[in-house]
């Protein structure tokens, strides 16, 4: 059965610039765009982890990979001058809540001024037709209520990471209103870029080696024959495979390229049935690991007295479903099977690029 049409044929030959391309989500996006035949330029620091999915995927040989700091406006502008991107997707960020407590200044510099810099480049380069800023479900003022947050809820993240992403949303809205309001064409006949933000729930998938994330913690534990340690098994989050938001970001950028009426703010998350507690998601990982490998995985709860994190967070994704007819492709159970499959391939020294490309094809062809 054919799956939802994310419109990736649109990208053949298109010039796309991605910030944060050496990270977890960025690498998966680069491989998806390479399959679609896009001309991709990535702008990012060196891969944030060792090992890194970016190196394992061998995607650098198929794109123009530029090492640069999102805080460096002059270098970023030079890259825009040289590559003349038509579509820009901004994912460069300091993405870890606990790291934001350790280094709040850096977190705000990257997540807020980095957004200012990329938007300034978009504003001053009329080649750009479509811009998507990727933020997070944590941008909302979390009242710990049971229903999902909608796009018009108050933005006021608690911790420095979440708050910096709330600020990134406000910066984007200001630039949209002040400089990219889709009014009359300029002297060159070009309209301002269409601008959207996308607020994704917790993203999981093969190749995430980050610290202080539950699935990477699970993988590190089983690969070292250790018990999985869970800080807070009772916090509830919307989990989704990395290909879910990546495909939506690309769909959104493509749809607003020709029709700026699609520009706006969108939540991107799983169905309500795929909101799991941390303990439940670890149990699911252990079950899928045992089914795939025949090896037992165990975990224990061990609260370490760390900083505040939200206990309950859920998204209302009715807007993006209503606007585009979209719905999630893979359940969390399927996502976990794909994570285990990727991890076993990594453990056994298989071709990771081929594994990722196969999972992308399976995702795009999957019935919904």
RODO-2510 file (C-alpha; in nm, 4 decimals, decimal comma):
residues 368
     n   res          X          Y          Z
     1     x     0,0000     0,0000     0,0000
     2     x     0,1328     0,3454    -0,0855
     3     x     0,2056     0,5678     0,2110
     4     x     0,1379     0,9345     0,2694
     5     x     0,2931     1,1452    -0,0074
     6     x     0,5416     1,3762     0,1614
     7     x     0,6172     1,5371    -0,1763
     8     x     0,9874     1,4540    -0,1790
     9     x     0,9959     1,4496    -0,5616
    10     x     0,9790     1,8273    -0,5272
    11     x     1,3373     1,8313    -0,3981
    12     x     1,5063     1,6898    -0,7070
    13     x     1,7620     1,9524    -0,8103
    14     x     1,6538     2,1994    -0,5409
    15     x     1,9229     2,3872    -0,3474
    16     x     1,8701     2,3151     0,0230
    17     x     2,0723     2,4469     0,3176
    18     x     2,0474     2,2647     0,6495
    19     x     2,2010     2,3918     0,9725
    20     x     2,2937     2,1295     1,2293
    21     x     2,3384     1,8686     0,9582
    22     x     2,6018     1,6706     1,1508
    23     x     2,3601     1,5936     1,4341
    24     x     2,1169     1,3068     1,4757
    25     x     1,8133     1,4554     1,2985
    26     x     2,0296     1,6455     1,0514
    27     x     2,2034     1,3302     0,9309
    28     x     1,8753     1,1473     0,8712
    29     x     1,7449     1,4530     0,6819
    30     x     2,0558     1,4648     0,4638
    31     x     2,0174     1,0997     0,3692
    32     x     1,6485     1,1529     0,2866
    33     x     1,7293     1,4563     0,0707
    34     x     2,0136     1,2711    -0,1020
    35     x     1,7656     0,9980    -0,1972
    36     x     1,5365     1,2692    -0,3361
    37     x     1,8134     1,4173    -0,5540
    38     x     1,8491     1,7533    -0,3776
    39     x     2,1607     1,9700    -0,3875
    40     x     2,2327     1,9816    -0,0143
    41     x     2,4626     2,2147     0,1759
    42     x     2,5080     2,1502     0,5468
    43     x     2,6374     2,4095     0,7927
    44     x     2,7317     2,2844     1,1375
    45     x     2,9985     2,2232     1,3940
    46     x     3,1802     1,8907     1,3899
    47     x     2,9601     1,5945     1,4888
    48     x     2,8542     1,6354     1,8539
    49     x     2,9203     1,2752     1,9612
    50     x     3,1790     0,9998     1,9248
    51     x     3,0802     0,7746     1,7588
    52     x     2,8568     0,9857     1,5345
    53     x     2,5762     0,8878     1,3026
    54     x     2,7057     1,1500     1,0591
    55     x     3,0357     0,9664     1,0125
    56     x     2,8747     0,6228     1,0136
    57     x     2,6240     0,7273     0,7457
    58     x     2,8993     0,8406     0,5044
    59     x     2,6692     1,1222     0,3948
    60     x     2,9517     1,3780     0,3716
    61     x     3,0510     1,2327     0,0333
    62     x     2,7063     1,3130    -0,1097
    63     x     2,6571     1,6706     0,0124
    64     x     2,8469     1,9991     0,0492
    65     x     2,9405     1,9836     0,4184
    66     x     3,0609     2,3118     0,5693
    67     x     3,2060     2,3269     0,9195
    68     x     3,0864     2,6453     1,0860
    69     x     2,9374     2,7977     1,3997
    70     x     2,5806     2,9260     1,3800
    71     x     2,6943     3,2169     1,5992
    72     x     2,9306     3,3357     1,3211
    73     x     2,7088     3,5616     1,1103
    74     x     2,9810     3,6575     0,8628
    75     x     3,0720     3,2986     0,7743
    76     x     2,7063     3,2026     0,7536
    77     x     2,6396     3,4886     0,5112
    78     x     2,9336     3,3803     0,2958
    79     x     2,7844     3,0310     0,2699
    80     x     2,4515     3,1817     0,1620
    81     x     2,6327     3,3943    -0,0970
    82     x     2,8151     3,0913    -0,2365
    83     x     2,5305     2,8383    -0,2413
    84     x     2,2200     3,0557    -0,2987
    85     x     1,9801     2,8193    -0,1200
    86     x     1,6150     2,8099    -0,2175
    87     x     1,5082     2,6259     0,0984
    88     x     1,6599     2,6615     0,4474
    89     x     1,5885     2,4297     0,7402
    90     x     1,7346     2,5414     1,0716
    91     x     1,8194     2,2625     1,3162
    92     x     2,1494     2,3819     1,4679
    93     x     2,0999     2,3941     1,8440
    94     x     2,2234     2,3083     2,1889
    95     x     1,9516     2,0445     2,2404
    96     x     2,0112     1,8928     2,5850
    97     x     1,8143     2,0115     2,8895
    98     x     2,0797     1,9109     3,1439
    99     x     2,3572     2,0734     2,9412
   100     x     2,1542     2,3957     2,9398
   101     x     2,1721     2,4006     3,3205
   102     x     2,5487     2,3489     3,3063
   103     x     2,6062     2,6076     3,0346
   104     x     2,3106     2,8453     3,0007
   105     x     2,5011     3,1275     2,8295
   106     x     2,6177     2,9024     2,5472
   107     x     2,2671     2,7571     2,5170
   108     x     2,1134     3,1025     2,4703
   109     x     2,3904     3,2129     2,2330
   110     x     2,3332     2,9141     2,0052
   111     x     1,9575     2,8800     2,0299
   112     x     1,8595     3,2486     2,0276
   113     x     2,1352     3,4402     1,8488
   114     x     2,1831     3,1459     1,6148
   115     x     1,8194     3,1914     1,5120
   116     x     1,8724     3,5658     1,4663
   117     x     2,1734     3,4977     1,2439
   118     x     2,0032     3,2451     1,0188
   119     x     1,6958     3,4661     0,9833
   120     x     1,9138     3,7644     0,8992
   121     x     2,0711     3,5606     0,6190
   122     x     1,7261     3,4570     0,4973
   123     x     1,6099     3,8200     0,5095
   124     x     1,9036     3,9484     0,3046
   125     x     1,9122     3,6703     0,0428
   126     x     1,6194     3,6787    -0,1959
   127     x     1,7120     3,3361    -0,3315
   128     x     1,5418     3,1819    -0,0252
   129     x     1,1782     3,0942    -0,0872
   130     x     1,1072     2,8731     0,2140
   131     x     1,2407     2,8652     0,5712
   132     x     1,1564     2,6210     0,8538
   133     x     1,2853     2,6683     1,2083
   134     x     1,2827     2,3428     1,4056
   135     x     1,2130     2,3988     1,7758
   136     x     1,0615     2,1614     2,0329
   137     x     0,7473     2,0644     2,2217
   138     x     0,9164     2,2137     2,5295
   139     x     0,8544     2,5718     2,4100
   140     x     0,5170     2,5773     2,5881
   141     x     0,4509     2,6945     2,9418
   142     x     0,4034     2,3499     3,0901
   143     x     0,1057     2,3384     3,3241
   144     x     0,1343     1,9585     3,3634
   145     x    -0,2208     1,9136     3,2346
   146     x    -0,3498     1,6006     3,0651
   147     x    -0,4448     1,7378     2,7235
   148     x    -0,2133     1,8359     2,4409
   149     x    -0,0765     2,1843     2,3904
   150     x    -0,1967     2,3705     2,0825
   151     x     0,0016     2,6157     1,8718
   152     x    -0,1714     2,9181     2,0286
   153     x    -0,0763     2,8245     2,3869
   154     x     0,1637     3,0452     2,5839
   155     x     0,5352     3,0014     2,5083
   156     x     0,7476     3,0048     2,8224
   157     x     0,9814     2,7087     2,8642
   158     x     1,1052     2,6485     3,2193
   159     x     1,4706     2,5446     3,1861
   160     x     1,7341     2,7338     2,9816
   161     x     1,7067     2,4940     2,6853
   162     x     1,3272     2,5059     2,6692
   163     x     1,3191     2,8809     2,7306
   164     x     1,5824     2,9495     2,4660
   165     x     1,3694     2,7617     2,2146
   166     x     1,0655     2,9659     2,3219
   167     x     1,2763     3,2740     2,2483
   168     x     1,3720     3,1247     1,9117
   169     x     1,0016     3,0987     1,8285
   170     x     0,9476     3,4646     1,9236
   171     x     1,2468     3,5778     1,7181
   172     x     1,1121     3,3878     1,4181
   173     x     0,7689     3,5439     1,4599
   174     x     0,9193     3,8911     1,4810
   175     x     1,1217     3,8434     1,1624
   176     x     0,8170     3,6980     0,9883
   177     x     0,5999     3,9956     1,0857
   178     x     0,8645     4,2634     1,0322
   179     x     1,0413     4,1508     0,7161
   180     x     0,8686     3,8509     0,5573
   181     x     0,4999     3,9307     0,5675
   182     x     0,4374     3,8038     0,2113
   183     x     0,3398     4,1479     0,0870
   184     x     0,4102     4,2878    -0,2571
   185     x     0,7204     4,1633    -0,4413
   186     x     1,0400     4,3618    -0,4025
   187     x     1,2348     4,5428    -0,6712
   188     x     1,3681     4,2111    -0,8008
   189     x     1,0175     4,0675    -0,8358
   190     x     1,0716     3,8102    -0,5573
   191     x     0,8434     3,7710    -0,2599
   192     x     0,9880     3,7298     0,0906
   193     x     1,0522     3,3755     0,2098
   194     x     0,7645     3,1797     0,3614
   195     x     0,8506     3,1150     0,7278
   196     x     0,7311     2,8357     0,9572
   197     x     0,8276     2,6796     1,2883
   198     x     0,7842     2,3123     1,3748
   199     x     0,7561     2,1929     1,7355
   200     x     0,8392     1,8239     1,7579
   201     x     0,7927     1,5807     2,0431
   202     x     1,0651     1,3485     2,1731
   203     x     1,2503     1,2008     1,8763
   204     x     1,4012     0,8525     1,8847
   205     x     1,5810     0,6433     1,6256
   206     x     1,8960     0,4618     1,5274
   207     x     2,2171     0,6603     1,5546
   208     x     2,1387     0,8852     1,8498
   209     x     2,4489     0,8756     2,0704
   210     x     2,3709     1,1860     2,2792
   211     x     2,4172     1,1992     2,6549
   212     x     2,1210     1,2319     2,8913
   213     x     1,8666     1,0781     2,6530
   214     x     1,6803     0,7642     2,7415
   215     x     1,7153     0,5576     2,4222
   216     x     2,0901     0,6275     2,3818
   217     x     2,1267     0,5353     2,7503
   218     x     1,9474     0,2057     2,6786
   219     x     2,1684     0,1308     2,3797
   220     x     2,4921     0,2092     2,5631
   221     x     2,3834    -0,0198     2,8445
   222     x     2,2941    -0,3231     2,6328
   223     x     2,6048    -0,2891     2,4171
   224     x     2,8204    -0,2955     2,7314
   225     x     2,6151    -0,5697     2,9033
   226     x     2,5094    -0,3248     3,1747
   227     x     2,1815    -0,2540     3,3476
   228     x     1,9864     0,0439     3,2132
   229     x     1,9612     0,3283     3,4674
   230     x     1,6447     0,5418     3,4511
   231     x     1,6376     0,8757     3,6331
   232     x     1,2601     0,9281     3,6301
   233     x     1,0433     0,6391     3,5068
   234     x     0,7189     0,8340     3,5564
   235     x     0,7643     1,1347     3,3228
   236     x     0,5334     1,1157     3,0182
   237     x     0,6463     1,2244     2,6715
   238     x     0,5249     1,1984     2,3077
   239     x     0,7758     0,9644     2,1403
   240     x     0,8173     0,9380     1,7619
   241     x     1,0706     0,7933     1,5199
   242     x     1,3130     1,0511     1,3804
   243     x     1,1814     1,0021     1,0262
   244     x     0,8374     1,1309     1,1313
   245     x     0,9392     1,4934     1,2004
   246     x     1,2147     1,4952     0,9353
   247     x     0,9640     1,4065     0,6642
   248     x     0,7181     1,6643     0,7981
   249     x     0,9814     1,9417     0,7985
   250     x     1,0537     1,8657     0,4342
   251     x     0,6846     1,8446     0,3472
   252     x     0,6170     2,1786     0,5134
   253     x     0,9116     2,3503     0,3433
   254     x     0,7950     2,2182     0,0058
   255     x     0,4285     2,3102     0,0479
   256     x     0,4949     2,6676     0,1569
   257     x     0,7545     2,7162    -0,1198
   258     x     0,4749     2,7795    -0,3712
   259     x     0,1936     2,8699    -0,1340
   260     x     0,2864     3,0969     0,1556
   261     x    -0,0600     3,0418     0,2988
   262     x     0,0748     2,7196     0,4495
   263     x     0,3365     2,9088     0,6553
   264     x     0,2838     2,9151     1,0303
   265     x     0,3517     2,7209     1,3502
   266     x     0,2919     2,3463     1,3665
   267     x     0,3120     2,0779     1,6326
   268     x     0,4603     1,7504     1,5078
   269     x     0,4018     1,4540     1,7324
   270     x     0,2608     1,1032     1,7615
   271     x    -0,0948     1,0004     1,8253
   272     x    -0,2081     1,0079     2,1864
   273     x    -0,1619     0,6322     2,2163
   274     x     0,2123     0,6828     2,1641
   275     x     0,2633     0,9020     2,4695
   276     x     0,4626     0,6796     2,7048
   277     x     0,6185     0,7147     3,0460
   278     x     0,9953     0,6774     3,0510
   279     x     0,9566     0,3473     3,2340
   280     x     0,7181     0,2174     2,9667
   281     x     0,9478     0,3202     2,6819
   282     x     1,2412     0,1402     2,8492
   283     x     1,0278    -0,1710     2,8978
   284     x     0,9387    -0,1599     2,5285
   285     x     1,3061    -0,1302     2,4326
   286     x     1,3952    -0,4266     2,6537
   287     x     1,1186    -0,6359     2,4992
   288     x     1,2196    -0,5563     2,1409
   289     x     1,5876    -0,6133     2,2202
   290     x     1,5115    -0,9579     2,3632
   291     x     1,2883    -1,0497     2,0671
   292     x     1,5541    -0,9460     1,8150
   293     x     1,8729    -1,0683     1,9819
   294     x     1,7615    -1,3293     2,2349
   295     x     1,9506    -1,1315     2,5006
   296     x     1,7903    -1,0081     2,8202
   297     x     1,7975    -0,6366     2,9036
   298     x     1,7099    -0,5045     3,2502
   299     x     1,6700    -0,1623     3,4069
   300     x     1,6429     0,0055     3,7450
   301     x     1,5107     0,3397     3,8649
   302     x     1,7765     0,5611     4,0190
   303     x     1,6815     0,9251     4,0686
   304     x     2,0025     1,1272     4,0757
   305     x     1,8694     1,4544     4,2159
   306     x     1,9129     1,6318     3,8843
   307     x     1,7552     1,9612     3,7765
   308     x     1,3863     2,0227     3,7135
   309     x     1,2313     1,8557     3,4100
   310     x     0,8640     1,8433     3,3162
   311     x     0,6749     1,5341     3,4298
   312     x     0,3922     1,5437     3,1756
   313     x     0,3990     1,6874     2,8234
   314     x     0,1745     1,6159     2,5266
   315     x     0,1043     1,7861     2,1925
   316     x    -0,2192     1,8505     2,0066
   317     x    -0,1296     1,7891     1,6410
   318     x    -0,4753     1,8507     1,4963
   319     x    -0,3618     2,1579     1,3008
   320     x    -0,1042     1,9817     1,0868
   321     x    -0,3366     1,6857     1,0392
   322     x    -0,6204     1,9141     0,9300
   323     x    -0,4028     2,1327     0,7041
   324     x    -0,2104     1,8607     0,5205
   325     x    -0,4088     1,5432     0,5831
   326     x    -0,1015     1,4041     0,7587
   327     x    -0,0887     1,1423     1,0294
   328     x     0,2008     0,9476     1,1850
   329     x     0,3385     0,6592     0,9788
   330     x     0,5093     0,4396     1,2393
   331     x     0,3796     0,3607     1,5864
   332     x     0,6255     0,3784     1,8748
   333     x     0,6324    -0,0022     1,8761
   334     x     0,7446    -0,0051     1,5122
   335     x     0,9899     0,2770     1,5825
   336     x     1,1490     0,0684     1,8577
   337     x     1,1838    -0,2276     1,6237
   338     x     1,3685    -0,0025     1,3778
   339     x     1,5942     0,1291     1,6552
   340     x     1,6901    -0,2234     1,7574
   341     x     1,7450    -0,3188     1,3926
   342     x     1,9780    -0,0191     1,3452
   343     x     2,1632    -0,0929     1,6690
   344     x     2,2223    -0,4569     1,5786
   345     x     2,3553    -0,3460     1,2380
   346     x     2,5910    -0,1047     1,4138
   347     x     2,7006    -0,3682     1,6650
   348     x     2,7707    -0,6191     1,3891
   349     x     2,9658    -0,3757     1,1704
   350     x     2,7134    -0,3687     0,8872
   351     x     2,6796    -0,0890     0,6306
   352     x     2,4990     0,1861     0,8230
   353     x     2,4346     0,3988     0,5146
   354     x     2,2516     0,1065     0,3535
   355     x     2,0572     0,0399     0,6739
   356     x     1,9440     0,4030     0,6941
   357     x     1,8483     0,4210     0,3268
   358     x     1,6485     0,0991     0,3587
   359     x     1,4604     0,2306     0,6626
   360     x     1,3876     0,5567     0,4804
   361     x     1,2440     0,3657     0,1837
   362     x     1,0352     0,1489     0,4169
   363     x     0,9040     0,4567     0,5953
   364     x     0,8086     0,6394     0,2765
   365     x     0,6354     0,3316     0,1320
   366     x     0,4567     0,2322     0,4529
   367     x     0,0773     0,2361     0,4524
   368     x    -0,0843     0,4903     0,6826
***
